[in-house]
Amino acid sequence: MILEAAMLQVKPGMEEDFEEAFRKASGIISSMRGYITHELQRCMEEQEKYLLLVKWETLEDHTVGFRESIEYQEWKKLLHHFYDPFPIVEHFEKVL
């Protein structure tokens, strides 16, 4: 299992619209092969900052299976226009 982590900086004033779009997009990601679970956390100090955590069975389930899919195009259409700057996505594996 790997953990995908992305700090999402949403354009100010677009937080509610982003959260609604993310609810729709959640159905897309949760239907993908290798998907385990995900959660979206909102920063308490900065209202426009979110942390996205997604668990995948393998790195390739995310980087190839999801990102190279038709479904990813819909994900992008729903969410990518909210970000400024565009987020850096990192992957982690459990050590302990």
N, C-alpha and C positions, 0 to 999 in steps of 0.2 A: 504494500500500500504506500502511496505517496500523498503528500499534502501540497496542494497548490495554494499559494498565498499571494494576494494582490491588494495593495493599498489603493483605493479608488478615491480620487479627488474630484468631486462633482462640482460643476459650475454653480456658484452662489445663486440661491433662489430657485434652484431646480431640484431640490432634495425630494419633495413630494412626488413630482413627476418621475424622478428616477426610481423611487421605491415602488411605484405602481408598475413601471416598465419592468423592473426586476422581478416582481411577482409573476408577470407573464413569462419572462425569460426563464424562470426557474423550471417551468415545465419542459423547456427545451433541453436544458443541461441534464435534468434528472432522467431523461429518456435515453441518454447515450450509453453505449456499451462501455463497461468498466467504471461507470459512475458509482460511487458509494453514498456520499452525502455531501451537503454543502450548508453553509450558513453565511449570513451577511450581518455584520456588526456595525453599528454607527458610533462614531467617536463622541464622547461626552464633552470634550473640550472644544472641538471644531465640528460644528453641525454638518459641514459639507464633506467630511472625511469618513470613509467606510472601509472596513476590512472584509474582504471576501476570502473564505476558506473553503476549499473543495477537496474531498478525498476521492482518489482514483485508485483503481487496482494496480495500474502500471503508468509510468510516465507517458508511454506511447498512446495510451487511451486518451490522454489529454492532448498531447502535442500533435498527434497524427489523426487519431480517430475522431476527436471533436473538432479541432481547428481546421481540418481539411474536409469537413463535412458540409453538406448543404444546410443542415440545421445551424451551423455556426454563422452562416450568412444572415440568417434571421436574428440570431443573438446579437450580432454586430449592429444590425439595423435598429434593434430595440434599444441598445445600451451605449454604443461607442460615442455617440454625439454628446453625451452628458459629461465626459471626462476632459479635464484640463489641469495638468498635462495628462497625456495618455499613460496609463499605469504600467509599471514594471511587474511582470508576473514571475514568481520564483517557485521552485519546487523543493520540497524537503522530505527527508526520510527519517524515520524514527531511530534514535540512537539508544535510548534507554526505555 
